[in-house]
Each structure stands twice: as structure tokens, then as C-alpha cells.
Amino acid sequence: MPENFYSDAERAAIYRAIYERRDMRHFLSKPIASDVLTRLLDAAHHAPSVGFMQPWRFIRISSPNLRVAIHDLVEQERVSTAEALNEREDEFMKLKVEGIMECPVILIAALCGGREQYIFGRRTMPDMDFASLSCAIQNMWLAARAEGLGLGWVSMFDPNALKVLLNMPEDSQPIAILCMGHVDKFYDKPMLEEQHWEYRKDLNTLLYENTWNTPCP
């Protein structure tokens, strides 16, 4: 019988990357080596995708002017989000929600155009293209942590405005601004937990058996 399991050390490394992964907002200016960045992108490209559609596309931002324009889009949405939070507006404005101007690498993770041709697995659940891209981002995130690099997923932007800014096709969809770089240290806990914005829920309250809200023993 083939032994399909990993060694104790290999399993420990995988779980360590999972538990120590953080949504980073603070970066050093030190550049990322090109071979390391290639490995991270290849890790993303080996994510599972529904119907093997591989809907992910990545745009690397190297233009300083584009970087500033992207930061401006995020800042606009940050202010709008704060206003929508009402009584938590001031608390929210104290949070650092991105590292766009500090990180050495910015990638825009997007869904490709022409996705209507992919029906396998999406006929009744068309959002599975988004799920597939999310898996690719998570692959990159875990690989980055293993490489000692930080990654932050920024979702505060108007997707249509970003699409126009990057000259993207009408039927494509930007999903994430990914900030990547070396960090001084990783947060001990998720930053929003450290800042007392929210706390990790108890897994037992999220696990049901057979029917909704039926506790799983």
C-alpha cells in the first residue's frame, strides 16, 4: 500500500504556514528576488480550479504613477467604508488597511474575460470562478509565508475604476490588490484581532451536523 502521507516534519511545516499566515500591512523596501516571485506565481498557478478553467490573471504594477493612482482609489473607498460604519468610523480610520506605497511588489489578481464559455461546475454556481481565484491567492499566500515574505489582500476599491485604470477587458474582473514584500516581523495574531476590531470565532459554533444550526458533537 503506498504511503501517501507526508513526514512529521513536512506536515508540521504545512500547518505552521497555515497558522502563521497573516494579512500584512507593514513592509520593508527590500526587493523580492525574481526567482522567489516566480515560485510564488507558480504556486498560485497550481491552485485547483473548477472545470480546470484557470481563470486567474495577474498584473504586476511597476509604474510609480499607477501605484499612486491605485493608492488613491483605495483611499477613496477607505473613507467611504468609514462613513458606512457609522459609530465605528473613527475606530476604523485608525486602522492601517493597506501597504501600497511601501511594499516592493504589487500584483492585481483578476478574473479573465470570456468566462461564460466555462460551464463545467459553474452552470448553477457561476461564482466558482471567484472561488478558484481565491484558491490561487491562498496558494501564493502560504508559499509567501514559507519564503518569509508578507502578503496583504486589499479589497477596498471600485472594481470598475480599477478596470479602466488598467485597461482591462469589459468582461474581466479585478478581485484583489496584493501587496507583497519582506517584513520586519509577522503579527503574532491577525492584525484586526490585535487591534481589537474582531476576534476569531470558536470553531464549534461554526460546525453543524446534517442540518443547519444542529451542533456537531
C-alpha positions in Angstrom: 0.0 0.0 0.0 1.6 3.4 -1.0 2.3 5.8 1.8 0.6 9.0 0.7 1.1 10.9 3.9 4.0 13.4 4.5 6.6 13.0 7.1 6.0 14.6 10.5 8.4 17.5 9.7 6.7 18.1 6.3 3.2 18.1 7.9 4.4 20.4 10.6 5.7 22.9 8.1 2.4 23.0 6.2 0.4 23.6 9.3 2.9 26.2 10.5 2.4 28.2 7.3 -1.4 28.0 7.7 -1.4 29.1 11.3 1.3 31.8 10.9 -0.1 33.3 7.6 -1.1 36.9 8.2 -2.7 39.6 6.2 0.2 42.0 6.2 0.1 45.8 6.1 3.7 46.8 7.0 6.5 46.1 4.6 10.2 46.8 4.2 11.6 48.3 1.0 13.9 45.4 0.3 13.1 44.0 -3.2 11.9 40.4 -3.7 14.3 38.2 -5.7 12.9 37.4 -9.2 13.3 33.7 -8.7 11.3 33.8 -5.5 8.5 35.8 -7.1 8.4 33.3 -9.9 8.0 30.5 -7.4 5.1 32.3 -5.7 3.3 32.9 -9.0 3.8 29.3 -10.0 2.4 28.2 -6.6 -0.7 30.3 -7.4 -0.9 28.8 -10.9 -1.1 25.3 -9.4 -4.2 26.0 -7.4 -7.4 23.9 -8.0 -9.9 25.5 -10.4 -13.5 24.4 -11.2 -13.6 22.7 -14.6 -9.8 23.3 -14.8 -10.7 26.8 -16.1 -7.7 28.5 -14.5 -9.5 31.9 -14.5 -6.7 33.8 -12.7 -4.7 36.6 -14.3 -2.1 38.7 -12.5 -1.0 42.2 -13.4 2.3 43.4 -11.9 2.4 47.1 -11.2 5.8 48.6 -12.0 4.7 52.1 -12.9 5.1 54.6 -10.0 2.2 56.7 -11.4 -0.1 53.7 -11.5 0.9 52.8 -7.9 -0.2 56.3 -6.7 -3.4 56.1 -8.7 -4.2 52.7 -7.2 -3.5 54.0 -3.7 -5.9 56.9 -4.4 -8.6 54.5 -5.4 -8.1 52.6 -2.2 -8.1 55.8 -0.1 -11.4 56.9 -1.6 -13.0 53.6 -0.7 -11.4 53.6 2.8 -13.2 56.9 3.5 -16.5 55.7 2.1 -16.2 52.5 4.2 -15.5 54.5 7.3 -18.6 56.6 6.7 -20.7 53.5 6.2 -19.6 52.1 9.6 -21.3 54.9 11.4 -20.4 54.6 15.1 -17.2 52.7 14.3 -16.0 55.3 11.8 -13.3 56.9 14.0 -12.1 53.4 15.2 -11.8 52.2 11.6 -9.9 55.3 10.4 -7.1 54.4 12.9 -6.5 51.0 11.2 -3.9 50.5 8.6 -5.7 48.8 5.7 -3.0 48.6 3.0 0.7 48.9 2.3 0.6 50.0 -1.3 3.1 52.8 -1.1 5.6 50.7 1.0 5.6 47.2 -0.5 8.1 46.4 -3.3 5.7 44.3 -5.3 2.0 45.0 -6.2 0.0 42.4 -8.1 -3.6 42.8 -9.3 -5.3 39.4 -9.1 -8.2 39.3 -11.6 -10.7 37.0 -13.3 -10.1 36.6 -17.1 -12.7 37.6 -19.7 -14.7 35.1 -21.7 -15.6 33.1 -18.6 -19.1 32.3 -19.9 -17.5 29.5 -22.0 -16.7 27.6 -18.9 -19.8 25.7 -17.9 -18.4 22.7 -16.2 -19.1 23.2 -12.5 -20.5 26.7 -13.0 -23.9 26.2 -14.6 -25.7 26.6 -11.3 -22.8 28.2 -9.3 -21.2 30.8 -11.6 -19.2 32.3 -8.7 -16.9 29.2 -8.7 -14.6 31.2 -10.9 -14.1 33.6 -7.9 -13.6 30.6 -5.6 -10.9 29.3 -8.0 -9.0 32.6 -8.0 -9.3 32.7 -4.2 -7.6 29.3 -4.1 -4.8 30.7 -6.2 -4.3 33.7 -3.9 -4.3 31.4 -0.9 -1.6 29.2 -2.5 0.5 32.3 -3.1 -0.1 33.5 0.5 1.0 30.3 2.1 4.1 30.0 -0.2 5.0 33.6 0.6 4.8 32.8 4.3 7.1 29.8 3.8 9.5 32.1 2.0 9.4 34.6 4.9 7.5 37.2 2.8 4.4 39.1 3.8 1.3 39.4 1.6 -1.7 41.6 2.1 -5.0 41.3 0.3 -6.6 44.8 -0.3 -10.2 44.7 -1.4 -11.2 48.4 -0.8 -11.5 49.8 -4.3 -14.1 50.4 -7.0 -13.5 47.4 -9.4 -14.8 49.3 -12.4 -12.5 52.2 -11.7 -9.5 49.9 -11.4 -10.5 48.1 -14.5 -10.5 51.3 -16.5 -7.2 52.4 -14.9 -5.5 49.1 -16.0 -7.2 48.9 -19.5 -8.8 45.6 -18.7 -11.4 43.9 -20.9 -15.0 44.7 -20.1 -15.8 41.1 -19.1 -12.8 40.7 -16.8 -12.9 41.5 -13.1 -10.3 42.7 -10.7 -10.6 40.9 -7.4 -7.6 41.8 -5.2 -4.7 44.2 -4.9 -1.9 42.1 -3.5 0.8 43.9 -1.6 4.0 41.7 -1.2 7.3 42.2 0.4 9.8 41.5 3.2 8.6 42.4 6.7 10.3 43.3 9.9 8.1 40.8 11.7 4.8 38.9 11.3 1.9 39.8 13.5 1.5 37.5 16.5 -2.2 37.4 15.8 -4.3 38.7 12.8 -3.9 42.5 12.8 -7.6 43.1 13.2 -7.6 40.9 16.3 -4.5 42.7 17.7 -6.3 46.0 17.2 -9.5 44.6 18.9 -11.6 45.1 15.7 -12.8 41.5 15.6 -11.8 38.1 17.1 -11.6 34.6 15.7 -14.8 32.7 16.3 -14.9 29.4 18.2 -14.9 26.6 15.6 -17.5 24.6 17.5 -20.0 27.4 16.9 -19.5 27.2 13.1 -19.7 23.4 12.8 -23.1 21.7 12.2 -24.2 18.2 11.6 -26.8 17.2 9.0 -28.9 20.3 9.2 -28.3 24.0 9.8 -27.7 25.1 13.4 -27.6 21.5 14.6 -24.4 21.2 16.8 -21.9 18.7 15.7 -20.8 16.6 18.7 
